[in-house]
């Protein structure tokens, strides 16, 4: 069924429901209309009653019930499974340095242990400024320092207040990450509250840069003195590595980091391929050998079109325990999305025929 036909069909269903559900004494609805079973009165018309239970709403992007905007009382938001006050319910462990701090760091985020009960909470505001007085405001980028002792999975939860739609960029300082172009970027495009799970693949320090989503999308200053954010950081345990499935592994991108164990026999190449169906999300593949970072690649997206999938080739010259980690390289999605990963076995080129892509550099 084509998308146009789906729209027409849905419109017809809604129209039929409205006609059948309204008992309006012949006046076609309007003020004081009496609605039949399965419909409710709203703005003088009878509309289908919501199918989702109390405290939830229908997400049209996924056709599933999600926590409703009113599941928490005014002035609070849903964080995990608790309603907390935006202004007082989140007690930050670190507050960004006094502005302007663009030339320095906003502060340091200490990643908690994986079994810690509470996240580390960083707080700051995104306020464009005009330092040279030329009338042109500069974007405000808050750069927090995050350190990892080795490959570490973190859960990053954003809470925006004062109209801020938080956007994050993670950049590794390790020279190997810089050479490989490793970054992880995410933004909230809905209500200022989102959760992402990603891998810090190597030991060392990272820059976690926070801004407003509109700044990332348009390159223009956005925010204000009351446009602030809470960044909640938790550490998650490393998952057990599993063999890639025989066909294709399809999973929700939001479900977190996946580890695939790879074993390569002499004379063959294992190629892992990863992709997502949207240009607003891209998948990243990271090669870990004996638990240490080796290299990484990500999907390549052309402007406004789908691009090239992420591909990682491993041959038998790679010695040690081989694991490929899969997580979101870019997540600007407006709705949940499924990632796809598959493995192919290829014949290794003969010696001296040119380098097959391997785990080495």
FIZAFI-399605 format. One record per residue: x, y negated, z negated of N, C-alpha, C in turn. Coordinates in pm, whole numbers, plus 50000, padded with zeros to 5 digits. Example, Ala and Ser with C-alpha at 12.3 -4.5 7.8 and 13.67 -1.06 7.14 Angstrom:
BEGIN
513195056949220512305045049220513205033049220 512855022549292513675010649286512904999749213 
//
This chain:
BEGIN
500855012050000500005000050000500884987650000 500664978450093501504966650100501204957249985 502174947949961501984938449851500764929649876 500564925550004499414917150036498114924550008 498064937450046496864945250021496624947049873 497704948849796497564950049650496934937449593 497424925749640496864913149588495384912049622 495034915449747493614914749788492784924249706 493284936449684492544946449607492334941749464 493374936349403493234931449265492224920149258 492274911049356491334899849357489904904949370 489724915149453488384920749470487894927349342 488804934449273488414940949148488004930649044 488814919849032488494909348935487164902848969 486944899949099485674893649138484494902649107 484634915549134483544924849106483284925948957 484364925848878484204926648733483494914448679 483884902848732483244890548685481764890548719 481444895048839480034894848880479224904648798 479794916448770479034926748698479004924148549 480004917448496480114916248351479384904548293 478964894948374478364882748320476844883548330 476184881648216474724880348212474444865848176 474224857648279474214843148254472864836848282 471784844948284470444839748307470344832348439 471174836448535471054830948670471804818248692 472534813148590473214800448611474684802148648 475124814848671476484817048719477544814348615 477264816048490478284813648387478094799648332 479234792748309479154779248257479004779248108 478674767448055478574765447912477554774847852 477964782347750477044791047678476764804147747 477584807847849477334820447920477464832247825 476604842447847476654854647768477324865347851 478434870847799479234880347877478904894547837 478954903647936478634917647913479814925447856 479584938347839480624947047784481874946647871 483014946347805484284946547878484744933147927 483984922447899484384909047938484274899747820 484954888547829484884878247725484704864747794 484124855247719483924841747771485184833547750 485644827047855486784818147844486604806547941 486604794447886486444782347967485194782948055 484114788247997482844788248068482674799248169 483604808948174483494820048270483714833148198 483184843948255483384857248200484584863748268 485554867948188486754874248243486934887848176 487664897048240487864910248178488534909048042 488064916647946488674916647813490084922447823 491034917147746492394922347753492464936947711 493314944647780493424958847752494424961847641 495274952147608496294954447506495724952047367 496304958647269495814957647133496144944347068 495624942746946495824930346872497314927846850 497714915346868499114911746849500004914446969 499394919347079500174921947200499494915247318 500244914347427499704908647550500234916847668 499534915647780499954922747901501044914947971 502184921347993503264915248070503024918648217 502674908648300502344911648440503534916948519 504754913948472505924918748543506144933648529 505694939348416505904953548391504614961348374 503464954148374502164960548350502154968448220 502834963148118502874969747989502574959647880 502174964847763501864956147650503144952647574 503334939847548504504935047475504004926547359 504864924047257504424915547146503874902247196 502714898547146502074886247189502744873947133 502454862547199503034850047153502574846447012 501414851846973500864848446842501024859846742 501894869546771502084880446677502734875246549 503514864646562504094857946445503404844446427 503334839846305502664827246276503454815446330 502824804046337503464792046389504744789046312 505794785446386507064782246323507964794146302 507494806146343508324818146329508404825246463 509394834046476509554842146596509824856446554 509654865446650509904879546625511384882446650 512114886446546513514890446558513604904746509 513924914046601513854928146564512394931746540 512084936146420510694939346388510174930446274 510824918646255510394909446150510124895646208 509124888946155508874874946188509724866246095 510544857746154511404849146073511174834646114 511354825646017511204811346044512384806546127 512094799346234513154794646322514094785246248 513554776646165514384766546100515044771645974 514414780545901514954784445771515174799445757 514574807445844514674821845828516004827645873 516764820345955518054824946003519144816545937 519924822945855520974815945781522304818445852 522844808445923524034810946005525284813545920 526134822345972527434824845911528474814845960 528224808746075529144798846130528344788346206 528734775846191528104764646260529154758246351 528754754746471529734749546567530434737146514 531664735346558532464723746518531794710946567 532104700046501531504687146534531814683546679 530784678046747530974673746884531844661046889 532554658846998532694667947112533714678847083 533394691147124534334702247102534614709947230 534304703747345534504710847471535974713947498 536884705747445538304708047469538874718047369 538084722347273538544731547170537504742647158 537534750147049536544760747029535434755746937 534234760646964533104757046879533204763946743 533854775646740533984783246616534384797446647 534434805646545534844819646559533704828746515 533394838446597532384848546565533114861346524 532824866146406533434878446355532454889846382 532854899246466531964910546499531864919746378 530654922146326530504930946209530864945346243 531074953446141531254967746161529984973846219 530134985246282528984991646346527904995646247 528294998146121527305002246021526844990645932 527194978345969526804966645889525294964745897 524704960845784523254959145779522804946345849 523644936045847523244922945899524144918646014 523584911146109524404906046219525214893946173 526194890146253526884877346233526094866946313 525734855946250524884845746312525674832946333 525804828746458526434816046492525344806146534 525524793546497524524783346526525184771246589 524534765746689525034753646752523954746746831 524274735346889523334727846972524014724147104 523214723147207523704719547339523224705447369 524154695847361523794681847375524724675147477 524234672647598525054665647697525484651947645 526704647747684527254635047637527864627247754 528074614447728528694605447826529944599547764 531034607547754532204603047680532914591047741 532864589447874533564578147935532654566347962 531374567447925530464556147936530134552048078 530234561348174529954557648313528494559948350 527684563748252526274566048278525944580048327 526964588148354526764601948397527054611248280 526034618948240526194627948127526894640848171 527784645748087528484658148113527764669748045 527854681548107527244693448046527964696747917 527234702747824527814707047696527974722247699 529214726747684529524740947680530174744147547 529544752747469530094756747339530854769847355 532154769547334532984781447351533354787047214 532814798847184533114805847061534154816747087 535034819046992536034829647003535494842446941 535584853447017535164866646970536344876146990 536664884046889537794893246897537304907646887 538024916646957537734930946951539034938446930 538974949046848540164957146821540394967646928 539424969847014539474979647120538144979347192 537864988547283536544988747347535434988547242 534574978447252533554975947150532244972147217 531164978547175529844974847225529204965147126 528754953847178528054944347093526624942447144 525754939247050524404934947083524354920047057 524004912547160523944898047151522494893747162 521974887747057520584883347053520554868147050 519764862147136519674847547143518334842747089 518394831847016517194825046969517374810247000 516584805047092516664790947127515574782947057 515904771147010514934762346945515034748547009 513984740646993513994727147048513984726747199 513444737247261513344737547406514534743447477 515534748147403516714753847467516434767847521 516874770347644516864783847702518314788447707 518764796147609520194799147598520734807047717 521974803747755522714811147856524104814047800 524604826147828525894830347774526814834847886 528094832247866529124837747953530254842947867 530674855347891531784861347818532974862647913 534124857847870535324857947952536484863347869 537144873647920538264879547847539544871847870 540364870947766541654864247779542764873847821 542524886947807543514896847848543794895047998 545104895148033545504892748172544874902748268 544694915248225544104925348313542644921948343 541914916848245540524912948267540434901048362 541364891748347541374880048434541654884148578 542644892948599542974897548733541784904848796 541084912948717539944920548768538684912148783 538724899648737537544891148745536434895548653 536804901848539535784906948447535084895348377 533774894948386532944885648309531634892648279 530934887648178529584892148149528754879648125 527644878448201526824866448193525354870248176 524654862348096523234864848072522544851748040 521284851148068520504839448031519074843448001 518414835147922517004837447890516164828947984 515224835148052514364827848145512904828148102 512664832347977511264833747934510964824447817 511284829047694510834821647576511964818047481 513214818647525514324815047438514764826047345 514214838047359514584848947271514824861447354 516084866047359516424877747438517504885647369 517664898247411518674907147354519424913847469 520744913847460521584920647558522574929647486 522954940647552523974949747498525064951347603 526304949147562527394949247658528674954147593 529654957347678530924962947634532014952447643 532714950247530533984943247531535034954047558 535614954547678536314966647719537744968147670 538364957447622539774958147583539994950747452 541034954847382541404947747259541844933547294 541534924147206541954910347229540834900547206 541064888047245540094877447223539314874247350 538074870147328537164866447436536584852647407 536194845547512535474833047498534004835647527 533154832947428531714833847444531194819547460 530834816047582530434802347614528914801647617 528364792247540526914790747529526504777347591 525454777747670524904765447728523404767447748 522814759147832521404760347866521274767048002 520264775248019520094782548144519994773148263 519394761548244519254752048355520604746348398 521524745348303522874741048339523554751448426 523394764248392524014774848470523404775548610 522084774148621521414775548749521634763648840 521654751548782521724739448865523014731748850 523834735148750525064727748729524844713848675 523684711248617523344698048567523224698248416 523454686848350523334686548204521904689048160 521754697148058520444700148000520644702047851 519584699547775519654701047631519304688047561 519864685847445519594673947364519974676447219 519834666447133520254668046994519494678646917 518284681946961517484692046892517424705246970 518124705947082518144718147164519254727147112 518884736747028519884744446954519674759446974 520594767246924520544781746942521124788746820 520644800746801521254810446710521744821946797 522974826046777523514837846846523784848446741 523024859346748523164870246652523984881346716 525084885146653526004895046709526074907146617 525814918846674525944931546602526894940546680 527534949946612528314960146680527514973146682 527504979646796526824992446812527865003546829 527555015646786528505026646803528705029946950 529895034746984530155039047121529335051547150 528685052247265527845064047294528705076047332 528105087647322528765099947367528815099847519 529985102847574530115103247720529475115947774 528695114647881528015126147943528415127048089 528305138648145528615140448286527555133548371 527945127348482526935121248570525965131748619 524715128448638523735138248685524035142748826 523445153848865523705159448998523205150349109 522095142949083521575134249188521825119649154 520885113249088521045099149051520475096948912 521155088848833520695085548698520015071848704 518745071348669517965059048671517585055648527 517925043548484517665039748345517415024748335 516745020848229516475006748207517764999448174 518024988648245519254981048222519344976148079 518174973248020518154968047883518454978747779 518524991447819518735002047722520145002447667 521084995447730522414994447674523495000747760 524675002147701525855006847773525815022047785 526145027147903526215041447927527665045547950 528055057347898529375062947918529245075847999 530025076948108530035089048188531435095248183 531505108048149532785115348147533045120748287 534265118448337534615122348473535775132248468 535625143448536536705153148552536955155048701 538205153348741538545153848882539535165048907 539225173749001540125184649038541125179649142 542235186749153543235183349253542625183949393 542975174249474542495174049611541145167649631 540585161249527539295154749543539295141049475 538305133149512538095119949456536665119349402 536515114649280535185112349223534845097549243 533745095049309533315081149332532015078849255 532045069349161530835065549088530295052549149 529005052549179528365041249246527245036149156 527195023049134526165017149050525555004849115 524235003149097523564991549155522244988949082 521724976849101520374973449057519624967949179 518294968149177517544963949296517314948949307 517854940949216517584926449219518874918449233 518754906649292519914897649300520124890349169 519154890849078519294884048950520014892648846 520334905048882521084913948793522154921148873 523314923148812524354931148876524934940748773 525404952048824525934962548738527464961948740 528074964948624529514965548614529974979548576 531084983948633531694996748599533074994148541 533365000548427534654998648360535295012248337 536535013748380537275026148363538085025748234 537845035548147538595037348024539365050548034 540675050048011541505062048013542085063847874 541765075247812542155077847673541725066447581 540525061347607539945051047521540495037147540 541285034847646541865021747669541445016447806 541365003247815540944996847940541934999548051 541415002948169542265004748287541904994548395 540634994348435540204984448534538694983948539 538154974248614536704972648623536324966548757 535074969348797534504963748919533054960348890 532434952548979531024949048963530374947949099 529044948849099528304946649223528644933049282 528664932449414528864919849484527544915649546 527054903749511525754899149558525954887249651 525394888349771525414877349865524284867649829 524414855549873523414845449838522034849349890 521094850449795519684853249823519454867049886 520464875449891520264888749946520954898949859 520554911549874521274922149805522644923549869 523604928449793524964929249842525524943249834 526774944249792527464957049788527394962949648 527134975949637527104982149504528494982549443 528544984449311529824986449243530285000649268 531555002449305532095015649332533415017449260 533585028949198534825032249126535285045949173 536485046649232537055059149280538155063949185 538095076749150539075082849060539625095349127 540945096849131541505109249183542295116349074 542865127749108543485136449009544805131048955 545285119849009546535114048956546305106948824 545055104248790544745097748663544805108348553 545735106748462545935116648355545315111448227 544545119948161543935116248035542425117948039 541795114047929540325114647921539745102847998 538945105748099538425095548188536965092948156 536645080348127535275076148100534995063648180 533855063248245533405050948312532205045548235 532355033148186531285026448114530465018048211 529155017848193528245010448280527425000848196 527474988048231526624978148165526324966848263 525544957148220525154946148307526274936048316 526744933448438527724922848458527034909348457 525884908548521525044896448519523614900648491 522984893948397521574896548368520844883248358 520334878848473519514866748480518064870548507 517734883148484516424888348521515294882348442 514144881248507512944876048442512064887248387 512424899748417511644911248372512564923248367 512164933848294513014945948288513324951348427 514484957448440514914962748569515604976148547 515494985048644516134998148635517454998048711 518475003648649519775005448713519855019448771 520705021048872520875034048937522355037348946 522725049148900524115053648904524155067748963 525085070049053525255083349108526735086149132 527075098949141528455103049164528535110849295 529605108149371529875115749492531285121349484 531465133249538532775139549544533305138949687 534505133749701535125131949831536445139549835 536915142549955538215148849970539295138149958 540315141049880541405131649863542225130949990 542715119150029543555118150148544875125350127 545475130150232546755137050217547845127650169 548875132950106549975124450057550555116050170 550765103150136551365094150235550375088350333 549085091650321548085086650416547475073550371 548025067650267547435055450214546805058250082 546735047850000546265049449862544755050149859 544245061149807542825061449772542685053149646 541555046849629541335038849508541375048149390 542235045349298542385053949181542265045649056 542435052548943542355045348816543565036848791 544635038548869545825030248850545675016948921 546695008948912546624995648967547444994549095 
//
